[in-house]
Amino acid sequence: MQAFLEPGSVAVIFPAAGTSRRFGGPQSKIFASLAGHPVWWHAAQRLRAFAEVGQIVIAIHPDDRPRWESEFSEAVSTLGIDLVDGGSERYESVLQAIARIDCASYIAVHDAARPLVPNADLQRLFVAAASHDAVMLATPVRGTIKRANVESIVQTTVDRSRLWEAQTPQLFRRQLLVDAYARWRGWPVTDDASLVERAGGKVHLVEGSPLNLKITSPDDLLLAEAIIQSR
């Protein structure tokens, strides 16, 4: 018999305090307009649509708080979002958000710059979380991968048969993630799953869609707009 998560048992964290240097322009990429709404809104409303999701916490850049509390105040209220000041590094933002979570059995961390995660992917993720302590969306690497030296000369072709590209959301039993952060000792953190892995946790991969793209450049925004229009 398939197990399911309890309604409201998942708290979702959006680390959104970054400056989006690669995106360029005067504002963070999560504020860019996509089909009439900011990118972050699309990401948040997709998670809010699920009964499993209770509290949503967005860790914001302190300098952006006036904008969140004015321009986006209605959307923040409608989606039931708690705002917390984030830190200069991603892990600091996640820690600040964890401290704000009231009660939840699970914590999901999702990129505010991933506005198109399909509902079917989220449903599979929640189902998998009922049987595994740590789960994450990922896609198998499809292209040929080359390893090069510092001079951009190919050294070898990498076997991609077991390579996956990490996505978000990444979903963990609450205490597992809390313990993983408590054991962190300063090594580089690219995602929350890597912290759980370093702490000895086993992370289960759930195959996701390539449509769950992360907005990094203006071209990504154009692609996301085209995907939304096609739907």
Kinemage of the C-alpha trace (Angstrom):
@kinemage 1
@onewidth
@group {chain A} dominant
@subgroup {mainchain}
@vectorlist {calphas} color= white
{ca met a 1} P 0.000 0.000 0.000
{ca gln a 2} L 1.439 3.337 -1.079
{ca ala a 3} L 2.209 5.810 1.718
{ca phe a 4} L 1.515 9.522 1.481
{ca leu a 5} L 2.641 12.588 3.412
{ca glu a 6} L 0.234 14.239 5.801
{ca pro a 7} L -1.375 17.541 4.713
{ca gly a 8} L 0.689 20.499 5.887
{ca ser a 9} L 3.618 18.313 6.949
{ca val a 10} L 6.131 19.914 4.547
{ca ala a 11} L 7.694 23.307 5.160
{ca val a 12} L 9.249 24.836 2.035
{ca ile a 13} L 12.302 27.075 2.081
{ca phe a 14} L 13.237 29.371 -0.792
{ca pro a 15} L 16.793 30.779 -0.448
{ca ala a 16} L 16.327 34.080 -2.317
{ca ala a 17} L 18.974 36.414 -0.908
{ca gly a 18} L 21.394 36.148 -3.841
{ca thr a 19} L 22.397 39.003 -6.103
{ca ser a 20} L 22.099 37.136 -9.438
{ca arg a 21} L 25.413 38.393 -10.797
{ca arg a 22} L 25.290 36.087 -13.831
{ca phe a 23} L 21.836 37.303 -14.812
{ca gly a 24} L 22.902 40.917 -15.147
{ca gly a 25} L 20.678 43.968 -14.928
{ca pro a 26} L 19.628 46.155 -12.002
{ca gln a 27} L 17.557 43.556 -10.126
{ca ser a 28} L 17.663 39.951 -8.996
{ca lys a 29} L 16.506 37.387 -11.561
{ca ile a 30} L 13.729 36.233 -9.235
{ca phe a 31} L 12.056 39.638 -9.675
{ca ala a 32} L 12.102 39.443 -13.483
{ca ser a 33} L 8.654 39.373 -15.051
{ca leu a 34} L 7.478 36.040 -16.438
{ca ala a 35} L 3.982 35.834 -17.923
{ca gly a 36} L 2.885 38.832 -15.875
{ca his a 37} L 4.306 37.717 -12.526
{ca pro a 38} L 7.783 37.706 -10.961
{ca val a 39} L 9.767 34.500 -11.343
{ca trp a 40} L 9.634 33.762 -7.593
{ca trp a 41} L 5.810 33.882 -7.640
{ca his a 42} L 5.597 31.073 -10.177
{ca ala a 43} L 7.911 28.897 -8.063
{ca ala a 44} L 6.009 29.595 -4.845
{ca gln a 45} L 2.513 29.132 -6.212
{ca arg a 46} L 3.392 25.730 -7.676
{ca leu a 47} L 4.360 24.475 -4.214
{ca arg a 48} L 1.449 26.203 -2.473
{ca ala a 49} L -0.995 24.269 -4.666
{ca phe a 50} L -0.155 21.012 -2.839
{ca ala a 51} L -1.967 19.990 0.343
{ca glu a 52} L 1.272 18.525 1.706
{ca val a 53} L 2.792 22.017 1.878
{ca gly a 54} L 2.227 24.013 5.035
{ca gln a 55} L 4.611 26.825 5.933
{ca ile a 56} L 6.571 28.582 3.187
{ca val a 57} L 9.614 30.646 4.179
{ca ile a 58} L 11.523 32.870 1.755
{ca ala a 59} L 14.977 34.025 2.855
{ca ile a 60} L 15.401 37.437 1.251
{ca his a 61} L 18.208 39.940 0.827
{ca pro a 62} L 17.757 42.555 3.583
{ca asp a 63} L 18.066 45.366 1.039
{ca asp a 64} L 15.077 43.926 -0.839
{ca arg a 65} L 12.729 43.868 2.158
{ca pro a 66} L 11.030 47.209 1.328
{ca arg a 67} L 10.145 45.831 -2.096
{ca trp a 68} L 8.820 42.568 -0.672
{ca glu a 69} L 6.692 44.463 1.840
{ca ser a 70} L 5.258 46.903 -0.689
{ca glu a 71} L 5.220 45.710 -4.315
{ca phe a 72} L 4.842 42.028 -3.414
{ca ser a 73} L 2.919 42.322 -0.134
{ca glu a 74} L -0.377 41.108 -1.573
{ca ala a 75} L 1.198 38.066 -3.233
{ca val a 76} L 3.152 37.251 -0.070
{ca ser a 77} L -0.046 37.397 1.978
{ca thr a 78} L -2.138 35.416 -0.506
{ca leu a 79} L 0.440 32.634 -0.734
{ca gly a 80} L 0.921 32.556 3.045
{ca ile a 81} L 4.650 33.284 2.952
{ca asp a 82} L 6.926 34.130 5.885
{ca leu a 83} L 9.853 36.416 5.062
{ca val a 84} L 13.185 36.153 6.852
{ca asp a 85} L 16.445 37.990 6.214
{ca gly a 86} L 18.956 35.699 4.539
{ca gly a 87} L 22.739 35.729 4.707
{ca ser a 88} L 25.579 36.437 2.316
{ca glu a 89} L 25.918 32.714 1.547
{ca arg a 90} L 23.214 30.247 0.594
{ca tyr a 91} L 23.742 28.015 3.623
{ca glu a 92} L 23.247 31.011 5.919
{ca ser a 93} L 19.910 31.757 4.266
{ca val a 94} L 18.731 28.169 4.683
{ca leu a 95} L 19.756 28.178 8.350
{ca gln a 96} L 17.869 31.413 8.976
{ca ala a 97} L 14.791 29.928 7.321
{ca ile a 98} L 15.040 26.666 9.288
{ca ala a 99} L 15.008 28.698 12.494
{ca arg a 100} L 11.720 30.304 11.403
{ca ile a 101} L 9.913 27.010 10.782
{ca asp a 102} L 7.264 26.402 13.424
{ca cys a 103} L 6.257 22.777 13.046
{ca ala a 104} L 6.856 20.439 10.148
{ca ser a 105} L 7.938 16.835 9.772
{ca tyr a 106} L 9.704 17.550 6.481
{ca ile a 107} L 11.614 20.427 4.951
{ca ala a 108} L 11.843 21.049 1.215
{ca val a 109} L 14.329 23.488 -0.285
{ca his a 110} L 13.497 24.901 -3.710
{ca asp a 111} L 15.190 27.452 -5.949
{ca ala a 112} L 13.110 30.607 -6.285
{ca ala a 113} L 14.555 30.776 -9.803
{ca arg a 114} L 12.915 27.469 -10.866
{ca pro a 115} L 9.430 28.657 -11.869
{ca leu a 116} L 8.325 25.714 -14.014
{ca val a 117} L 8.637 22.561 -11.890
{ca pro a 118} L 5.842 20.307 -13.190
{ca asn a 119} L 3.060 19.244 -10.844
{ca ala a 120} L 3.647 15.605 -11.786
{ca asp a 121} L 7.280 15.873 -10.639
{ca leu a 122} L 6.229 17.361 -7.315
{ca gln a 123} L 3.657 14.631 -6.805
{ca arg a 124} L 6.262 11.900 -7.399
{ca leu a 125} L 8.656 13.675 -5.035
{ca phe a 126} L 6.093 13.794 -2.213
{ca val a 127} L 5.186 10.145 -2.718
{ca ala a 128} L 8.876 9.140 -2.630
{ca ala a 129} L 9.411 11.166 0.562
{ca ala a 130} L 6.901 8.975 2.363
{ca ser a 131} L 9.310 6.042 1.930
{ca his a 132} L 12.738 7.725 1.997
{ca asp a 133} L 14.344 10.159 4.450
{ca ala a 134} L 15.861 12.308 1.685
{ca val a 135} L 14.665 12.736 -1.895
{ca met a 136} L 15.450 15.139 -4.707
{ca leu a 137} L 14.473 15.814 -8.284
{ca ala a 138} L 17.188 15.201 -10.868
{ca thr a 139} L 17.512 14.478 -14.567
{ca pro a 140} L 19.847 11.960 -16.208
{ca val a 141} L 22.676 13.655 -18.090
{ca arg a 142} L 21.791 13.317 -21.766
{ca gly a 143} L 24.655 14.989 -23.600
{ca thr a 144} L 28.217 13.808 -24.112
{ca ile a 145} L 30.404 15.076 -21.262
{ca lys a 146} L 34.022 16.104 -21.786
{ca arg a 147} L 36.608 16.767 -19.093
{ca ala a 148} L 39.086 19.475 -20.124
{ca asn a 149} L 42.210 21.056 -18.651
{ca val a 150} L 42.667 24.720 -17.755
{ca glu a 151} L 43.496 25.464 -21.388
{ca ser a 152} L 40.134 24.042 -22.533
{ca ile a 153} L 41.756 21.033 -24.176
{ca val a 154} L 39.743 17.812 -23.865
{ca gln a 155} L 41.358 15.284 -21.564
{ca thr a 156} L 38.726 12.551 -21.622
{ca thr a 157} L 35.100 11.717 -22.379
{ca val a 158} L 33.183 11.003 -19.180
{ca asp a 159} L 30.893 7.992 -18.820
{ca arg a 160} L 27.466 9.569 -18.290
{ca ser a 161} L 25.541 6.371 -17.564
{ca arg a 162} L 25.323 7.161 -13.838
{ca leu a 163} L 25.463 10.950 -13.983
{ca trp a 164} L 22.476 13.045 -12.956
{ca glu a 165} L 21.919 16.795 -12.961
{ca ala a 166} L 20.565 17.968 -9.623
{ca gln a 167} L 17.348 19.948 -9.464
{ca thr a 168} L 15.077 21.200 -6.729
{ca pro a 169} L 12.962 20.754 -4.711
{ca gln a 170} L 15.079 18.621 -2.424
{ca leu a 171} L 13.011 17.182 0.411
{ca phe a 172} L 14.222 15.845 3.765
{ca arg a 173} L 12.920 14.659 7.073
{ca arg a 174} L 13.298 17.755 9.193
{ca gln a 175} L 15.743 16.414 11.774
{ca leu a 176} L 17.962 14.897 9.084
{ca leu a 177} L 18.480 18.305 7.474
{ca val a 178} L 18.893 20.063 10.822
{ca asp a 179} L 21.551 17.535 11.874
{ca ala a 180} L 23.352 17.844 8.531
{ca tyr a 181} L 23.648 21.613 8.957
{ca ala a 182} L 24.826 21.161 12.536
{ca arg a 183} L 27.696 18.994 11.233
{ca trp a 184} L 28.710 21.437 8.494
{ca arg a 185} L 32.311 22.559 8.951
{ca gly a 186} L 32.855 25.137 6.224
{ca trp a 187} L 33.243 23.051 3.073
{ca pro a 188} L 31.644 24.429 -0.123
{ca val a 189} L 27.888 23.840 -0.282
{ca thr a 190} L 26.228 23.733 -3.708
{ca asp a 191} L 22.970 22.172 -2.561
{ca asp a 192} L 21.363 20.784 0.567
{ca ala a 193} L 21.595 17.180 -0.600
{ca ser a 194} L 25.392 17.435 -0.563
{ca leu a 195} L 25.279 18.360 3.136
{ca val a 196} L 23.056 15.394 3.905
{ca glu a 197} L 25.383 13.130 1.887
{ca arg a 198} L 28.425 14.376 3.837
{ca ala a 199} L 26.560 13.654 7.066
{ca gly a 200} L 26.002 10.049 6.000
{ca gly a 201} L 22.452 10.343 4.712
{ca lys a 202} L 21.246 8.485 1.629
{ca val a 203} L 19.534 10.693 -0.931
{ca his a 204} L 17.028 9.033 -3.254
{ca leu a 205} L 16.785 10.435 -6.796
{ca val a 206} L 13.391 11.079 -8.363
{ca glu a 207} L 13.566 11.651 -12.108
{ca gly a 208} L 12.342 15.099 -13.007
{ca ser a 209} L 11.574 16.971 -16.193
{ca pro a 210} L 14.071 19.071 -18.177
{ca leu a 211} L 11.348 21.730 -18.142
{ca asn a 212} L 12.235 22.397 -14.503
{ca leu a 213} L 14.894 24.812 -15.673
{ca lys a 214} L 16.696 27.319 -13.483
{ca ile a 215} L 16.665 30.932 -14.614
{ca thr a 216} L 20.318 31.927 -14.806
{ca ser a 217} L 20.540 34.131 -17.906
{ca pro a 218} L 18.100 36.304 -19.884
{ca asp a 219} L 17.952 33.530 -22.495
{ca asp a 220} L 16.556 31.181 -19.839
{ca leu a 221} L 13.804 33.695 -19.183
{ca leu a 222} L 12.895 33.742 -22.878
{ca leu a 223} L 12.769 29.946 -22.896
{ca ala a 224} L 10.579 29.877 -19.786
{ca glu a 225} L 8.199 32.387 -21.391
{ca ala a 226} L 7.947 30.186 -24.482
{ca ile a 227} L 7.203 27.113 -22.357
{ca ile a 228} L 4.428 28.910 -20.504
{ca gln a 229} L 2.927 30.153 -23.770
{ca ser a 230} L 2.993 26.636 -25.206
{ca arg a 231} L 0.981 25.357 -22.265
